[in-house]
Amino acid sequence: MKRTLIFVLMSVILLSACAPAAKDVEASDVWARTGMAGGNSAVYMVLVNGTDMHQELLFATSDVAEAVELHESRMGDSGEMQMIPQASIPLAAGAKVEFKPGGLHVMLIGLKQELKVGDEFEVTLHFKDHADITLKVIVKEAMMDM
Ligand SMILES: [Cu+2]
C-alpha cells in the first residue's frame, strides 16, 4: 500500500513535469453561452480525470464576471429548472464529468463585458490536490436554456 502511494506520488510529479495527454486532469470542448454585460453566462466542458487519484474541483475564477460559481441545473418538483450551487465537484480517478446545458455548469454572474459568439476568454479551475488549470473558453450560441 505504501509503495503504491509512493508510486502514485512519483507519477504525479513526473506527469506534471511532462504531462502526456489523458494522464492528467484535462478539459475539452470548453465553451460559454452568449451574455449581455451585467447579465449572466455559463461555461460548459468535458472534464476528465486521467490521474490515478481522486480529484476535487473546488471553485473557478474568471476576469469576465463579478462572481463565478459551480452550479447544477436540476428539474424541480414544480417542473421548473433550478440551479443548485455546488460546494465542490468530485472527480473520481478516471472519471469523465460533463458540464452541459441542463446540468453542471460554471456560472458566470455579473458579466463585466458582453460575450458575443466567437469571443474568447479565460477561466481558471482550482482543485483540492491538483494545480490550477486555466482554460481558453470560446463563446457560442446555446441551444437550450440553463
Ligand atoms: Cu447557474
Backbone and ligand atoms as CSV (ligand in chain L), in Angstrom:
chain,resi,resn,atom,element,x,y,z
A,1,MET,N,N,0.836,-1.208,0.000
A,1,MET,CA,C,0.000,0.000,0.000
A,1,MET,C,C,0.865,1.250,0.000
A,2,LYS,N,N,1.884,1.203,0.864
A,2,LYS,CA,C,2.759,2.371,0.960
A,2,LYS,C,C,3.535,2.562,-0.347
A,3,ARG,N,N,3.981,1.420,-0.920
A,3,ARG,CA,C,4.721,1.507,-2.179
A,3,ARG,C,C,3.844,2.070,-3.279
A,4,THR,N,N,2.572,1.660,-3.251
A,4,THR,CA,C,1.639,2.145,-4.270
A,4,THR,C,C,1.505,3.654,-4.170
A,5,LEU,N,N,1.386,4.128,-2.949
A,5,LEU,CA,C,1.207,5.558,-2.738
A,5,LEU,C,C,2.417,6.332,-3.254
A,6,ILE,N,N,3.608,5.806,-2.924
A,6,ILE,CA,C,4.834,6.475,-3.378
A,6,ILE,C,C,4.885,6.483,-4.902
A,7,PHE,N,N,4.504,5.345,-5.489
A,7,PHE,CA,C,4.484,5.267,-6.957
A,7,PHE,C,C,3.536,6.306,-7.540
A,8,VAL,N,N,2.363,6.409,-6.929
A,8,VAL,CA,C,1.373,7.365,-7.424
A,8,VAL,C,C,1.911,8.788,-7.299
A,9,LEU,N,N,2.499,9.088,-6.164
A,9,LEU,CA,C,3.044,10.427,-5.945
A,9,LEU,C,C,4.145,10.728,-6.956
A,10,MET,N,N,5.012,9.733,-7.200
A,10,MET,CA,C,6.088,9.930,-8.175
A,10,MET,C,C,5.515,10.139,-9.556
A,11,SER,N,N,4.466,9.369,-9.868
A,11,SER,CA,C,3.830,9.501,-11.179
A,11,SER,C,C,3.289,10.904,-11.361
A,12,VAL,N,N,2.681,11.417,-10.302
A,12,VAL,CA,C,2.086,12.747,-10.380
A,12,VAL,C,C,3.179,13.787,-10.622
A,13,ILE,N,N,4.290,13.618,-9.927
A,13,ILE,CA,C,5.400,14.561,-10.104
A,13,ILE,C,C,5.930,14.476,-11.529
A,14,LEU,N,N,6.090,13.256,-12.037
A,14,LEU,CA,C,6.575,13.081,-13.404
A,14,LEU,C,C,5.576,13.641,-14.404
A,15,LEU,N,N,4.306,13.383,-14.156
A,15,LEU,CA,C,3.269,13.827,-15.079
A,15,LEU,C,C,3.183,15.341,-15.141
A,16,SER,N,N,3.345,15.978,-13.992
A,16,SER,CA,C,3.250,17.427,-14.003
A,16,SER,C,C,4.462,18.027,-14.704
A,17,ALA,N,N,5.564,17.262,-14.757
A,17,ALA,CA,C,6.754,17.749,-15.436
A,17,ALA,C,C,6.587,17.665,-16.956
A,18,CYS,N,N,6.048,16.553,-17.425
A,18,CYS,CA,C,5.895,16.393,-18.876
A,18,CYS,C,C,4.602,15.641,-19.148
A,19,ALA,N,N,3.496,16.301,-18.907
A,19,ALA,CA,C,2.185,15.650,-18.959
A,19,ALA,C,C,1.814,15.092,-20.328
A,20,PRO,N,N,1.776,13.767,-20.461
A,20,PRO,CA,C,1.259,13.210,-21.707
A,20,PRO,C,C,-0.271,13.290,-21.684
A,21,ALA,N,N,-0.884,13.377,-22.830
A,21,ALA,CA,C,-2.334,13.542,-22.909
A,21,ALA,C,C,-3.071,12.456,-22.147
A,22,ALA,N,N,-4.186,12.839,-21.514
A,22,ALA,CA,C,-5.111,11.929,-20.845
A,22,ALA,C,C,-4.535,11.258,-19.602
A,23,LYS,N,N,-3.363,11.699,-19.139
A,23,LYS,CA,C,-2.841,11.180,-17.881
A,23,LYS,C,C,-2.939,12.241,-16.795
A,24,ASP,N,N,-3.653,13.284,-17.115
A,24,ASP,CA,C,-3.768,14.402,-16.188
A,24,ASP,C,C,-5.249,14.793,-16.125
A,25,VAL,N,N,-5.535,15.824,-15.370
A,25,VAL,CA,C,-6.894,16.356,-15.397
A,25,VAL,C,C,-6.971,17.262,-16.621
A,26,GLU,N,N,-7.912,16.977,-17.501
A,26,GLU,CA,C,-7.985,17.722,-18.749
A,26,GLU,C,C,-9.408,18.136,-19.081
A,27,ALA,N,N,-9.530,19.301,-19.662
A,27,ALA,CA,C,-10.840,19.786,-20.085
A,27,ALA,C,C,-10.854,19.912,-21.599
A,28,SER,N,N,-11.957,19.531,-22.214
A,28,SER,CA,C,-12.109,19.683,-23.659
A,28,SER,C,C,-13.500,20.228,-23.956
A,29,ASP,N,N,-13.709,20.625,-25.199
A,29,ASP,CA,C,-14.999,21.205,-25.614
A,29,ASP,C,C,-15.438,22.311,-24.661
A,30,VAL,N,N,-14.527,23.224,-24.371
A,30,VAL,CA,C,-14.817,24.301,-23.428
A,30,VAL,C,C,-15.499,25.465,-24.155
A,31,TRP,N,N,-16.710,25.794,-23.726
A,31,TRP,CA,C,-17.421,26.900,-24.372
A,31,TRP,C,C,-18.341,27.580,-23.370
A,32,ALA,N,N,-18.775,28.777,-23.727
A,32,ALA,CA,C,-19.714,29.511,-22.880
A,32,ALA,C,C,-20.848,30.036,-23.739
A,33,ARG,N,N,-21.993,30.204,-23.104
A,33,ARG,CA,C,-23.128,30.786,-23.812
A,33,ARG,C,C,-22.951,32.306,-23.916
A,34,THR,N,N,-23.611,32.917,-24.884
A,34,THR,CA,C,-23.540,34.364,-25.027
A,34,THR,C,C,-24.200,35.029,-23.816
A,35,GLY,N,N,-23.823,36.286,-23.554
A,35,GLY,CA,C,-24.407,37.005,-22.427
A,35,GLY,C,C,-24.205,38.498,-22.567
A,36,MET,N,N,-25.133,39.259,-21.982
A,36,MET,CA,C,-25.042,40.715,-22.009
A,36,MET,C,C,-24.167,41.197,-20.853
A,37,ALA,N,N,-23.519,42.343,-21.041
A,37,ALA,CA,C,-22.775,42.951,-19.942
A,37,ALA,C,C,-23.757,43.176,-18.788
A,38,GLY,N,N,-23.357,42.810,-17.581
A,38,GLY,CA,C,-24.234,42.929,-16.418
A,38,GLY,C,C,-25.114,41.698,-16.204
A,39,GLY,N,N,-25.196,40.861,-17.222
A,39,GLY,CA,C,-26.006,39.645,-17.116
A,39,GLY,C,C,-25.173,38.436,-16.707
A,40,ASN,N,N,-25.703,37.277,-16.996
A,40,ASN,CA,C,-25.026,36.039,-16.614
A,40,ASN,C,C,-24.681,35.196,-17.838
A,41,SER,N,N,-23.795,34.244,-17.613
A,41,SER,CA,C,-23.477,33.258,-18.644
A,41,SER,C,C,-23.072,31.979,-17.927
A,42,ALA,N,N,-22.762,30.965,-18.677
A,42,ALA,CA,C,-22.319,29.711,-18.079
A,42,ALA,C,C,-21.285,29.063,-18.984
A,43,VAL,N,N,-20.311,28.412,-18.355
A,43,VAL,CA,C,-19.244,27.723,-19.088
A,43,VAL,C,C,-19.488,26.225,-19.012
A,44,TYR,N,N,-19.323,25.571,-20.144
A,44,TYR,CA,C,-19.519,24.122,-20.238
A,44,TYR,C,C,-18.249,23.474,-20.748
A,45,MET,N,N,-18.073,22.195,-20.412
A,45,MET,CA,C,-16.856,21.480,-20.834
A,45,MET,C,C,-16.999,20.001,-20.506
A,46,VAL,N,N,-16.069,19.241,-21.015
A,46,VAL,CA,C,-15.935,17.847,-20.591
A,46,VAL,C,C,-14.646,17.786,-19.792
A,47,LEU,N,N,-14.776,17.379,-18.525
A,47,LEU,CA,C,-13.626,17.327,-17.635
A,47,LEU,C,C,-13.281,15.858,-17.386
A,48,VAL,N,N,-12.029,15.497,-17.675
A,48,VAL,CA,C,-11.595,14.108,-17.493
A,48,VAL,C,C,-10.477,14.079,-16.458
A,49,ASN,N,N,-10.630,13.195,-15.481
A,49,ASN,CA,C,-9.566,12.985,-14.503
A,49,ASN,C,C,-8.757,11.770,-14.942
A,50,GLY,N,N,-7.692,12.026,-15.690
A,50,GLY,CA,C,-6.849,10.938,-16.190
A,50,GLY,C,C,-5.805,10.492,-15.184
A,51,THR,N,N,-5.835,11.070,-13.979
A,51,THR,CA,C,-4.858,10.668,-12.960
A,51,THR,C,C,-5.366,9.428,-12.211
A,52,ASP,N,N,-4.504,8.854,-11.391
A,52,ASP,CA,C,-4.874,7.683,-10.604
A,52,ASP,C,C,-5.450,8.090,-9.253
A,53,MET,N,N,-5.649,9.380,-9.072
A,53,MET,CA,C,-6.121,9.855,-7.768
A,53,MET,C,C,-7.459,10.568,-7.879
A,54,HIS,N,N,-8.180,10.510,-6.775
A,54,HIS,CA,C,-9.418,11.259,-6.690
A,54,HIS,C,C,-9.072,12.743,-6.738
A,55,GLN,N,N,-9.816,13.494,-7.520
A,55,GLN,CA,C,-9.597,14.936,-7.580
A,55,GLN,C,C,-10.896,15.632,-7.215
A,56,GLU,N,N,-10.763,16.887,-6.856
A,56,GLU,CA,C,-11.953,17.632,-6.477
A,56,GLU,C,C,-11.842,19.074,-6.974
A,57,LEU,N,N,-12.805,19.456,-7.793
A,57,LEU,CA,C,-12.851,20.839,-8.269
A,57,LEU,C,C,-13.507,21.679,-7.182
A,58,LEU,N,N,-12.760,22.646,-6.675
A,58,LEU,CA,C,-13.263,23.442,-5.545
A,58,LEU,C,C,-13.990,24.704,-5.993
A,59,PHE,N,N,-13.416,25.406,-6.938
A,59,PHE,CA,C,-14.055,26.627,-7.440
A,59,PHE,C,C,-13.372,27.051,-8.733
A,60,ALA,N,N,-13.955,28.036,-9.375
A,60,ALA,CA,C,-13.395,28.551,-10.623
A,60,ALA,C,C,-13.345,30.066,-10.543
A,61,THR,N,N,-12.443,30.654,-11.314
A,61,THR,CA,C,-12.331,32.113,-11.339
A,61,THR,C,C,-12.243,32.588,-12.792
A,62,SER,N,N,-12.673,33.812,-13.026
A,62,SER,CA,C,-12.550,34.411,-14.352
A,62,SER,C,C,-12.641,35.922,-14.219
A,63,ASP,N,N,-11.894,36.617,-15.065
A,63,ASP,CA,C,-11.901,38.075,-15.035
A,63,ASP,C,C,-13.162,38.663,-15.665
A,64,VAL,N,N,-13.911,37.849,-16.415
A,64,VAL,CA,C,-15.044,38.422,-17.163
A,64,VAL,C,C,-16.302,38.607,-16.315
A,65,ALA,N,N,-16.319,38.047,-15.087
A,65,ALA,CA,C,-17.537,38.134,-14.270
A,65,ALA,C,C,-17.231,38.574,-12.848
A,66,GLU,N,N,-18.235,39.194,-12.223
A,66,GLU,CA,C,-18.090,39.640,-10.829
A,66,GLU,C,C,-17.947,38.431,-9.902
A,67,ALA,N,N,-18.675,37.358,-10.213
A,67,ALA,CA,C,-18.624,36.151,-9.379
A,67,ALA,C,C,-18.713,34.922,-10.265
A,68,VAL,N,N,-18.055,33.869,-9.826
A,68,VAL,CA,C,-18.082,32.597,-10.559
A,68,VAL,C,C,-18.464,31.498,-9.578
A,69,GLU,N,N,-19.488,30.737,-9.917
A,69,GLU,CA,C,-19.949,29.670,-9.015
A,69,GLU,C,C,-20.107,28.369,-9.774
A,70,LEU,N,N,-20.015,27.266,-9.031
A,70,LEU,CA,C,-20.268,25.946,-9.619
A,70,LEU,C,C,-21.736,25.633,-9.373
A,71,HIS,N,N,-22.475,25.374,-10.442
A,71,HIS,CA,C,-23.913,25.106,-10.327
A,71,HIS,C,C,-24.281,23.792,-10.993
A,72,GLU,N,N,-25.419,23.258,-10.560
A,72,GLU,CA,C,-26.023,22.153,-11.296
A,72,GLU,C,C,-27.491,22.491,-11.517
A,73,SER,N,N,-27.902,22.451,-12.770
A,73,SER,CA,C,-29.315,22.655,-13.080
A,73,SER,C,C,-30.050,21.344,-12.877
A,74,ARG,N,N,-31.197,21.440,-12.244
A,74,ARG,CA,C,-31.998,20.240,-11.999
A,74,ARG,C,C,-33.467,20.582,-12.144
A,75,MET,N,N,-34.255,19.629,-12.561
A,75,MET,CA,C,-35.687,19.853,-12.668
A,75,MET,C,C,-36.281,19.799,-11.263
A,76,GLY,N,N,-36.943,20.895,-10.865
A,76,GLY,CA,C,-37.554,20.937,-9.536
A,76,GLY,C,C,-38.872,20.200,-9.499
A,77,ASP,N,N,-39.440,20.072,-8.313
A,77,ASP,CA,C,-40.711,19.356,-8.141
A,77,ASP,C,C,-41.839,20.001,-8.943
A,78,SER,N,N,-41.757,21.330,-9.067
A,78,SER,CA,C,-42.821,22.054,-9.761
A,78,SER,C,C,-42.609,22.069,-11.277
A,79,GLY,N,N,-41.583,21.366,-11.737
A,79,GLY,CA,C,-41.332,21.287,-13.169
A,79,GLY,C,C,-40.526,22.447,-13.724
A,80,GLU,N,N,-39.964,23.255,-12.831
A,80,GLU,CA,C,-39.119,24.362,-13.280
A,80,GLU,C,C,-37.656,23.997,-13.087
A,81,MET,N,N,-36.794,24.485,-13.999
A,81,MET,CA,C,-35.358,24.268,-13.847
A,81,MET,C,C,-34.848,25.070,-12.654
A,82,GLN,N,N,-34.089,24.409,-11.802
A,82,GLN,CA,C,-33.473,25.108,-10.678
A,82,GLN,C,C,-31.965,24.959,-10.781
A,83,MET,N,N,-31.244,25.983,-10.307
A,83,MET,CA,C,-29.787,25.893,-10.294
A,83,MET,C,C,-29.325,25.745,-8.856
A,84,ILE,N,N,-28.666,24.634,-8.589
A,84,ILE,CA,C,-28.214,24.337,-7.233
A,84,ILE,C,C,-26.706,24.611,-7.142
A,85,PRO,N,N,-26.287,25.562,-6.283
A,85,PRO,CA,C,-24.847,25.795,-6.104
A,85,PRO,C,C,-24.163,24.535,-5.545
A,86,GLN,N,N,-23.000,24.218,-6.102
A,86,GLN,CA,C,-22.244,23.038,-5.669
A,86,GLN,C,C,-21.020,23.500,-4.877
A,87,ALA,N,N,-20.851,22.958,-3.675
A,87,ALA,CA,C,-19.707,23.337,-2.844
A,87,ALA,C,C,-18.406,22.899,-3.507
A,88,SER,N,N,-18.442,21.761,-4.193
A,88,SER,CA,C,-17.295,21.271,-4.957
A,88,SER,C,C,-17.812,20.176,-5.881
A,89,ILE,N,N,-16.976,19.800,-6.838
A,89,ILE,CA,C,-17.373,18.737,-7.757
A,89,ILE,C,C,-16.319,17.640,-7.723
A,90,PRO,N,N,-16.683,16.455,-7.200
A,90,PRO,CA,C,-15.723,15.362,-7.102
A,90,PRO,C,C,-15.447,14.724,-8.458
A,91,LEU,N,N,-14.201,14.339,-8.651
A,91,LEU,CA,C,-13.787,13.661,-9.891
A,91,LEU,C,C,-13.039,12.397,-9.486
A,92,ALA,N,N,-13.709,11.273,-9.560
A,92,ALA,CA,C,-13.057,10.007,-9.225
A,92,ALA,C,C,-11.931,9.759,-10.219
A,93,ALA,N,N,-10.949,8.950,-9.832
A,93,ALA,CA,C,-9.847,8.610,-10.735
A,93,ALA,C,C,-10.426,8.020,-12.016
A,94,GLY,N,N,-10.043,8.577,-13.139
A,94,GLY,CA,C,-10.516,8.073,-14.426
A,94,GLY,C,C,-11.888,8.571,-14.841
A,95,ALA,N,N,-12.520,9.360,-14.004
A,95,ALA,CA,C,-13.894,9.780,-14.283
A,95,ALA,C,C,-13.957,10.867,-15.360
A,96,LYS,N,N,-15.083,10.871,-16.058
A,96,LYS,CA,C,-15.363,11.923,-17.040
A,96,LYS,C,C,-16.635,12.623,-16.578
A,97,VAL,N,N,-16.556,13.924,-16.382
A,97,VAL,CA,C,-17.717,14.685,-15.919
A,97,VAL,C,C,-18.067,15.729,-16.972
A,98,GLU,N,N,-19.310,15.712,-17.402
A,98,GLU,CA,C,-19.750,16.654,-18.425
A,98,GLU,C,C,-20.468,17.845,-17.818
A,99,PHE,N,N,-19.997,19.023,-18.165
A,99,PHE,CA,C,-20.686,20.260,-17.818
A,99,PHE,C,C,-21.453,20.645,-19.076
A,100,LYS,N,N,-22.782,20.672,-18.981
A,100,LYS,CA,C,-23.566,20.929,-20.184
A,100,LYS,C,C,-24.867,21.630,-19.824
A,101,PRO,N,N,-25.487,22.289,-20.809
A,101,PRO,CA,C,-26.770,22.952,-20.541
A,101,PRO,C,C,-27.757,21.961,-19.934
A,102,GLY,N,N,-28.429,22.376,-18.870
A,102,GLY,CA,C,-29.365,21.496,-18.185
A,102,GLY,C,C,-28.705,20.631,-17.123
A,103,GLY,N,N,-27.396,20.801,-16.920
A,103,GLY,CA,C,-26.662,20.018,-15.911
A,103,GLY,C,C,-25.638,20.885,-15.205
A,104,LEU,N,N,-24.479,20.298,-14.957
A,104,LEU,CA,C,-23.410,21.056,-14.297
A,104,LEU,C,C,-22.943,22.197,-15.192
A,105,HIS,N,N,-22.612,23.317,-14.572
A,105,HIS,CA,C,-22.018,24.424,-15.315
A,105,HIS,C,C,-21.240,25.333,-14.383
A,106,VAL,N,N,-20.310,26.058,-14.969
A,106,VAL,CA,C,-19.586,27.087,-14.225
A,106,VAL,C,C,-20.346,28.386,-14.497
A,107,MET,N,N,-21.019,28.882,-13.467
A,107,MET,CA,C,-21.895,30.050,-13.625
A,107,MET,C,C,-21.090,31.335,-13.557
A,108,LEU,N,N,-21.275,32.169,-14.564
A,108,LEU,CA,C,-20.633,33.490,-14.576
A,108,LEU,C,C,-21.707,34.503,-14.215
A,109,ILE,N,N,-21.542,35.163,-13.079
A,109,ILE,CA,C,-22.564,36.076,-12.571
A,109,ILE,C,C,-22.077,37.522,-12.643
A,110,GLY,N,N,-22.848,38.360,-13.271
A,110,GLY,CA,C,-22.467,39.772,-13.397
A,110,GLY,C,C,-21.339,39.953,-14.390
A,111,LEU,N,N,-21.637,39.732,-15.661
A,111,LEU,CA,C,-20.601,39.851,-16.696
A,111,LEU,C,C,-20.080,41.282,-16.778
A,112,LYS,N,N,-18.763,41.426,-16.840
A,112,LYS,CA,C,-18.154,42.752,-16.946
A,112,LYS,C,C,-18.095,43.208,-18.401
A,113,GLN,N,N,-18.395,42.300,-19.290
A,113,GLN,CA,C,-18.379,42.616,-20.720
A,113,GLN,C,C,-19.395,41.728,-21.416
A,114,GLU,N,N,-19.823,42.171,-22.599
A,114,GLU,CA,C,-20.730,41.326,-23.373
A,114,GLU,C,C,-19.943,40.128,-23.904
A,115,LEU,N,N,-20.575,38.964,-23.912
A,115,LEU,CA,C,-19.951,37.783,-24.504
A,115,LEU,C,C,-20.688,37.473,-25.802
A,116,LYS,N,N,-19.994,37.724,-26.912
A,116,LYS,CA,C,-20.591,37.516,-28.227
A,116,LYS,C,C,-20.038,36.232,-28.845
A,117,VAL,N,N,-20.790,35.673,-29.768
A,117,VAL,CA,C,-20.339,34.472,-30.471
A,117,VAL,C,C,-18.944,34.706,-31.043
A,118,GLY,N,N,-18.033,33.802,-30.765
A,118,GLY,CA,C,-16.667,33.901,-31.278
A,118,GLY,C,C,-15.691,34.545,-30.317
A,119,ASP,N,N,-16.208,35.222,-29.269
A,119,ASP,CA,C,-15.319,35.818,-28.270
A,119,ASP,C,C,-14.581,34.715,-27.514
A,120,GLU,N,N,-13.415,35.073,-27.003
A,120,GLU,CA,C,-12.644,34.116,-26.204
A,120,GLU,C,C,-12.255,34.777,-24.888
A,121,PHE,N,N,-12.262,33.984,-23.828
A,121,PHE,CA,C,-11.790,34.491,-22.539
A,121,PHE,C,C,-11.258,33.304,-21.739
A,122,GLU,N,N,-10.725,33.602,-20.546
A,122,GLU,CA,C,-10.126,32.526,-19.747
A,122,GLU,C,C,-10.892,32.258,-18.468
A,123,VAL,N,N,-10.936,30.989,-18.107
A,123,VAL,CA,C,-11.477,30.556,-16.826
A,123,VAL,C,C,-10.417,29.666,-16.178
A,124,THR,N,N,-10.191,29.853,-14.889
A,124,THR,CA,C,-9.227,29.003,-14.188
A,124,THR,C,C,-9.951,28.098,-13.209
A,125,LEU,N,N,-9.653,26.806,-13.294
A,125,LEU,CA,C,-10.235,25.824,-12.377
A,125,LEU,C,C,-9.260,25.592,-11.227
A,126,HIS,N,N,-9.787,25.589,-10.012
A,126,HIS,CA,C,-8.963,25.398,-8.823
A,126,HIS,C,C,-9.346,24.084,-8.150
A,127,PHE,N,N,-8.358,23.221,-7.971
A,127,PHE,CA,C,-8.598,21.891,-7.417
A,127,PHE,C,C,-8.027,21.759,-6.015
A,128,LYS,N,N,-8.514,20.738,-5.310
A,128,LYS,CA,C,-8.029,20.492,-3.958
A,128,LYS,C,C,-6.578,20.008,-3.961
A,129,ASP,N,N,-6.293,18.984,-4.767
A,129,ASP,CA,C,-4.941,18.392,-4.771
A,129,ASP,C,C,-4.321,18.369,-6.159
A,130,HIS,N,N,-4.584,19.402,-6.910
A,130,HIS,CA,C,-4.041,19.461,-8.272
A,130,HIS,C,C,-3.801,20.926,-8.602
A,131,ALA,N,N,-2.806,21.167,-9.419
A,131,ALA,CA,C,-2.503,22.544,-9.817
A,131,ALA,C,C,-3.692,23.170,-10.548
A,132,ASP,N,N,-3.801,24.466,-10.481
A,132,ASP,CA,C,-4.854,25.184,-11.207
A,132,ASP,C,C,-4.736,24.888,-12.705
A,133,ILE,N,N,-5.876,24.911,-13.367
A,133,ILE,CA,C,-5.877,24.736,-14.821
A,133,ILE,C,C,-6.601,25.923,-15.441
A,134,THR,N,N,-5.893,26.659,-16.290
A,134,THR,CA,C,-6.522,27.793,-16.975
A,134,THR,C,C,-6.947,27.369,-18.371
A,135,LEU,N,N,-8.208,27.631,-18.671
A,135,LEU,CA,C,-8.798,27.188,-19.932
A,135,LEU,C,C,-9.153,28.360,-20.820
A,136,LYS,N,N,-9.015,28.160,-22.105
A,136,LYS,CA,C,-9.497,29.140,-23.076
A,136,LYS,C,C,-10.940,28.764,-23.401
A,137,VAL,N,N,-11.835,29.720,-23.212
A,137,VAL,CA,C,-13.266,29.478,-23.419
A,137,VAL,C,C,-13.721,30.209,-24.679
A,138,ILE,N,N,-14.469,29.528,-25.517
A,138,ILE,CA,C,-14.996,30.133,-26.741
A,138,ILE,C,C,-16.503,30.332,-26.579
A,139,VAL,N,N,-16.973,31.510,-26.939
A,139,VAL,CA,C,-18.410,31.822,-26.785
A,139,VAL,C,C,-19.181,31.301,-27.992
A,140,LYS,N,N,-20.267,30.573,-27.675
A,140,LYS,CA,C,-21.129,30.007,-28.721
A,140,LYS,C,C,-22.584,30.284,-28.390
A,141,GLU,N,N,-23.422,30.070,-29.371
A,141,GLU,CA,C,-24.867,30.196,-29.160
A,141,GLU,C,C,-25.346,28.912,-28.496
A,142,ALA,N,N,-26.061,29.047,-27.361
A,142,ALA,CA,C,-26.559,27.850,-26.669
A,142,ALA,C,C,-27.871,27.392,-27.315
A,143,MET,N,N,-28.067,26.087,-27.344
A,143,MET,CA,C,-29.259,25.524,-27.975
A,143,MET,C,C,-30.444,25.467,-27.029
A,144,MET,N,N,-30.170,25.465,-25.736
A,144,MET,CA,C,-31.274,25.398,-24.780
A,144,MET,C,C,-30.944,26.205,-23.535
A,145,ASP,N,N,-31.955,26.448,-22.719
A,145,ASP,CA,C,-31.763,27.238,-21.514
A,145,ASP,C,C,-31.008,26.462,-20.443
A,146,MET,N,N,-30.476,27.214,-19.479
A,146,MET,CA,C,-29.781,26.601,-18.345
A,146,MET,C,C,-30.775,25.832,-17.518
L,1,CU,CU,CU,-26.147,28.502,-12.809
